[in-house]
Amino acid sequence: MPQLPFLARERVSRNAHAVVTGAGSGIGRAFALEIARRGGAVVVSDINLATAQETAELVRAAGGRAWALQCDVTQFEAVQAMADEAERLLDAPVDLVINNAGVGVGGRPVGEIPLEDWEWTVGINMWGVVYGCHIFAPKLKALGRGGIINVCSTASFAAAPMMGPYNLTKAAVLALSETLAAETAGSGVKVTALCPTVVKTNIFTSGRIDASVTPLMDKLVALTGVSADGVVRTTLNALDKGQLYVLPQFDARMIWRAKRYIPSTYARGAGLLGRFAATRR
């Protein structure tokens, strides 16, 4: 008996024609490599063309197909041009989109964070994902298959102190992912929101993190950070199963439950923990 579209178990991550933003390092690079391992071809996009080329070379060295493109995701025209060029390079419709490009900002309370940092973070973390979804979601719905992975963060619901711009933008990406999942239901297109805690990437060194917080973040990454490779495998498998939320670590799942079942207690506890951390700098 043929399967109904909403019951289909198509393995989106296999033999995909993919676009990954922010793929010059970290989670984006791990996605590109894993997609290639699963038989896919990938367009590696990053604002830093040199690191994008490094990722593409790693994919090709592992026997995969990859092309590097420079793209500033804060500019709609640049994302549109990248999407058009990706289809030309792949010689096929894009059927897997990973909106991963993102930056970290933190270390100061609301009111002390420069407005320039707010604008910078919103441009990359939020508008970059909005542009990617705006361009690719209609294409995928017309195709009748494929998937979109938006890289959010536990920050999208944890709302930890001293991380206002990052929290704001990641919450927006999670809300966008939930909206898009509802809008694509039954269309054959799958949407997954990745919400990890600490992953061993360069987001803290490449972002705008207050210098007084940097040693603490370095320790946190060293002690609790997990590899991007494992997070990526979990996420692609979840996409194949049609799962909307991916919380790949135990602490992410605990924060998720606490925020929903005891929100007021959680907020007070987060504030106290933030103030204690501030005294330990």
C-alpha positions as CSV (number, residue, x, y, z in Angstrom):
1,M,0.0,0.0,0.0
2,P,1.5,3.4,-0.9
3,Q,2.4,5.7,2.0
4,L,0.6,9.0,2.6
5,P,3.0,12.0,2.4
6,F,2.8,12.7,6.1
7,L,3.7,9.1,6.9
8,A,6.6,8.9,4.5
9,R,10.0,8.0,5.9
10,E,12.2,9.4,3.2
11,R,15.8,9.7,4.2
12,V,16.4,13.3,3.4
13,S,20.1,13.2,4.4
14,R,21.0,10.5,1.9
15,N,22.3,11.4,-1.6
16,A,21.3,15.1,-0.9
17,H,22.0,18.1,-3.0
18,A,22.8,20.4,-0.1
19,V,23.6,24.0,0.9
20,V,25.3,24.7,4.2
21,T,25.9,28.2,5.4
22,G,28.7,29.1,7.8
23,A,30.4,25.9,6.7
24,G,33.9,27.2,7.0
25,S,34.4,25.6,10.4
26,G,32.6,24.0,13.4
27,I,29.1,22.6,13.0
28,G,28.8,23.8,9.5
29,R,32.0,22.0,8.4
30,A,30.8,18.8,10.2
31,F,27.5,19.0,8.4
32,A,29.3,19.2,5.0
33,L,31.5,16.3,5.7
34,E,28.7,14.1,7.1
35,I,26.4,14.9,4.1
36,A,29.2,13.8,1.8
37,R,29.6,10.6,3.8
38,R,26.0,9.9,3.1
39,G,26.4,10.1,-0.6
40,G,25.5,13.8,-1.0
41,A,26.9,16.7,-2.9
42,V,27.3,20.0,-0.9
43,V,27.8,23.7,-1.6
44,V,29.9,25.0,1.2
45,S,29.0,28.6,2.0
46,D,30.8,31.0,4.3
47,I,31.6,34.7,4.5
48,N,35.3,33.6,4.7
49,L,36.0,32.1,1.3
50,A,39.3,30.6,2.4
51,T,37.8,28.5,5.2
52,A,34.9,27.5,2.9
53,Q,37.5,26.3,0.4
54,E,39.3,24.3,3.2
55,T,36.0,22.6,4.0
56,A,35.4,21.8,0.3
57,E,38.9,20.4,0.0
58,L,38.3,18.1,3.0
59,V,35.1,16.9,1.5
60,R,36.7,16.1,-1.8
61,A,39.7,14.5,0.0
62,A,37.2,12.1,1.6
63,G,35.7,11.2,-1.8
64,G,32.8,13.6,-1.8
65,R,31.7,16.4,-4.1
66,A,31.8,20.0,-2.8
67,W,32.1,23.5,-4.0
68,A,32.9,26.6,-2.0
69,L,31.1,29.9,-2.3
70,Q,31.5,33.2,-0.4
71,C,28.3,34.5,1.0
72,D,27.4,37.3,3.5
73,V,24.1,36.0,4.9
74,T,23.2,39.5,6.2
75,Q,22.6,40.5,2.5
76,F,19.5,39.1,0.8
77,E,20.9,39.6,-2.6
78,A,24.0,37.6,-1.6
79,V,22.0,34.7,-0.3
80,Q,19.8,34.7,-3.5
81,A,22.9,34.7,-5.7
82,M,24.4,31.9,-3.6
83,A,21.2,29.9,-4.0
84,D,21.1,30.4,-7.8
85,E,24.8,29.4,-8.1
86,A,24.4,26.4,-5.9
87,E,21.7,25.0,-8.2
88,R,24.0,25.6,-11.2
89,L,27.0,23.9,-9.5
90,L,24.9,20.9,-8.2
91,D,23.1,20.6,-11.6
92,A,20.0,19.7,-9.6
93,P,17.5,21.4,-7.3
94,V,18.7,21.9,-3.8
95,D,16.8,19.5,-1.5
96,L,18.6,20.0,1.8
97,V,19.3,23.4,3.4
98,I,21.2,24.0,6.6
99,N,21.0,27.5,7.9
100,N,24.0,27.3,10.2
101,A,25.9,30.7,10.0
102,G,25.9,32.3,13.4
103,V,27.9,34.4,15.9
104,G,28.1,34.7,19.6
105,V,27.7,37.8,21.7
106,G,27.7,37.9,25.5
107,G,29.2,39.1,28.7
108,R,27.2,42.2,29.4
109,P,23.7,42.9,30.6
110,V,21.0,44.5,28.5
111,G,21.6,48.3,28.5
112,E,25.4,47.9,28.4
113,I,25.6,45.8,25.2
114,P,26.5,48.2,22.4
115,L,23.7,48.6,19.9
116,E,26.1,47.8,17.2
117,D,26.5,44.3,18.7
118,W,22.7,43.9,18.7
119,E,22.5,44.9,15.0
120,W,25.4,42.7,14.0
121,T,24.0,39.6,15.8
122,V,20.5,40.1,14.5
123,G,21.8,40.5,10.9
124,I,23.7,37.2,11.0
125,N,21.8,35.0,13.4
126,M,18.3,36.0,12.5
127,W,18.1,37.6,9.1
128,G,20.6,35.1,7.7
129,V,18.1,32.3,8.6
130,V,15.1,34.3,7.5
131,Y,16.7,34.9,4.0
132,G,17.6,31.2,3.7
133,C,14.1,30.0,4.6
134,H,12.5,32.7,2.4
135,I,14.4,31.6,-0.6
136,F,14.5,27.9,-0.2
137,A,11.2,27.0,1.5
138,P,9.1,27.7,-1.6
139,K,11.5,25.8,-3.8
140,L,11.3,22.7,-1.5
141,K,7.5,22.8,-1.3
142,A,7.3,23.0,-5.1
143,L,9.8,20.0,-5.2
144,G,7.6,18.1,-2.8
145,R,10.5,16.8,-0.7
146,G,13.7,17.7,1.1
147,G,14.5,19.3,4.4
148,I,15.6,22.4,6.2
149,I,17.8,22.4,9.3
150,N,18.0,25.6,11.3
151,V,20.8,25.7,13.8
152,C,19.3,27.3,16.9
153,S,20.7,26.7,20.4
154,T,19.6,25.9,23.9
155,A,19.8,29.7,24.3
156,S,16.7,29.9,22.2
157,F,14.7,28.9,25.3
158,A,17.2,29.0,28.1
159,A,17.4,32.8,28.2
160,A,20.6,32.8,30.3
161,P,21.7,36.2,31.7
162,M,24.3,38.3,29.9
163,M,23.5,36.9,26.5
164,G,20.7,39.1,25.3
165,P,21.4,39.4,21.6
166,Y,22.3,35.7,21.2
167,N,19.2,34.6,23.2
168,L,16.9,37.0,21.2
169,T,18.1,35.8,17.8
170,K,18.2,32.1,18.6
171,A,14.6,32.3,20.0
172,A,13.5,33.9,16.8
173,V,15.1,31.1,14.8
174,L,13.3,28.5,16.9
175,A,10.0,30.3,16.4
176,L,10.6,30.5,12.7
177,S,11.4,26.8,12.6
178,E,8.2,25.9,14.4
179,T,6.2,28.1,12.0
180,L,7.8,26.6,9.0
181,A,7.2,23.1,10.2
182,A,3.5,23.8,10.5
183,E,3.4,25.4,7.1
184,T,5.2,22.5,5.4
185,A,3.2,19.8,7.2
186,G,2.0,17.2,4.6
187,S,4.1,18.7,1.8
188,G,7.0,16.2,2.0
189,V,9.3,18.9,3.3
190,K,10.8,18.3,6.8
191,V,12.0,20.9,9.2
192,T,14.4,20.4,12.2
193,A,15.6,22.8,14.8
194,L,19.0,22.0,16.3
195,C,19.2,23.2,19.9
196,P,22.6,22.1,21.5
197,T,24.3,23.5,24.5
198,V,28.1,23.6,24.3
199,V,29.7,22.3,21.2
200,K,33.4,22.4,20.5
201,T,33.5,25.1,17.8
202,N,35.1,28.5,17.4
203,I,31.9,30.5,18.0
204,F,33.2,32.0,21.3
205,T,36.5,33.1,19.7
206,S,34.9,34.4,16.5
207,G,32.1,36.3,18.2
208,R,31.9,39.4,20.4
209,I,32.3,38.0,23.9
210,D,33.4,40.3,26.7
211,A,37.0,39.6,27.5
212,S,36.2,39.0,31.2
213,V,33.9,36.1,30.2
214,T,36.3,34.4,27.8
215,P,38.3,32.3,30.3
216,L,35.0,31.0,31.8
217,M,33.7,30.1,28.3
218,D,37.0,28.3,27.4
219,K,36.7,26.2,30.6
220,L,33.1,25.4,29.8
221,V,33.9,24.2,26.3
222,A,36.8,22.1,27.6
223,L,34.8,20.5,30.4
224,T,31.4,20.0,28.8
225,G,31.7,20.6,25.1
226,V,30.9,17.7,22.8
227,S,32.1,17.1,19.3
228,A,30.3,18.7,16.3
229,D,30.5,15.4,14.5
230,G,28.2,13.6,16.9
231,V,25.7,16.5,17.1
232,V,25.5,16.5,13.3
233,R,24.9,12.8,12.9
234,T,22.1,13.0,15.5
235,T,20.5,15.9,13.7
236,L,20.6,14.4,10.3
237,N,19.1,11.2,11.6
238,A,16.4,13.2,13.4
239,L,15.6,15.0,10.1
240,D,15.2,11.7,8.4
241,K,12.6,10.7,11.0
242,G,10.8,14.0,10.7
243,Q,11.7,15.3,14.2
244,L,11.3,19.0,14.7
245,Y,13.4,19.4,17.9
246,V,16.9,18.1,18.4
247,L,18.3,18.4,21.9
248,P,21.5,16.4,21.6
249,Q,22.8,16.7,25.1
250,F,21.5,15.8,28.5
251,D,21.8,19.3,29.9
252,A,19.8,20.7,27.0
253,R,16.9,18.3,27.7
254,M,17.0,19.2,31.4
255,I,16.9,22.9,30.7
256,W,14.0,22.3,28.2
257,R,12.0,20.5,30.9
258,A,12.8,23.0,33.7
259,K,11.8,26.0,31.5
260,R,8.4,24.4,30.7
261,Y,7.4,22.9,34.0
262,I,8.9,25.4,36.5
263,P,9.5,28.6,34.4
264,S,9.5,31.1,37.3
265,T,11.8,29.0,39.5
266,Y,14.0,28.4,36.5
267,A,14.3,32.2,35.7
268,R,15.2,33.0,39.3
269,G,17.8,30.2,39.4
270,A,19.3,31.3,36.1
271,G,19.7,34.8,37.5
272,L,21.3,33.6,40.7
273,L,23.7,31.4,38.8
274,G,24.6,34.3,36.5
275,R,25.4,36.6,39.4
276,F,27.5,33.9,41.0
277,A,29.4,33.3,37.8
278,A,30.1,37.0,37.5
279,T,31.7,37.0,41.0
280,R,34.0,34.2,39.9
281,R,35.6,35.9,36.9
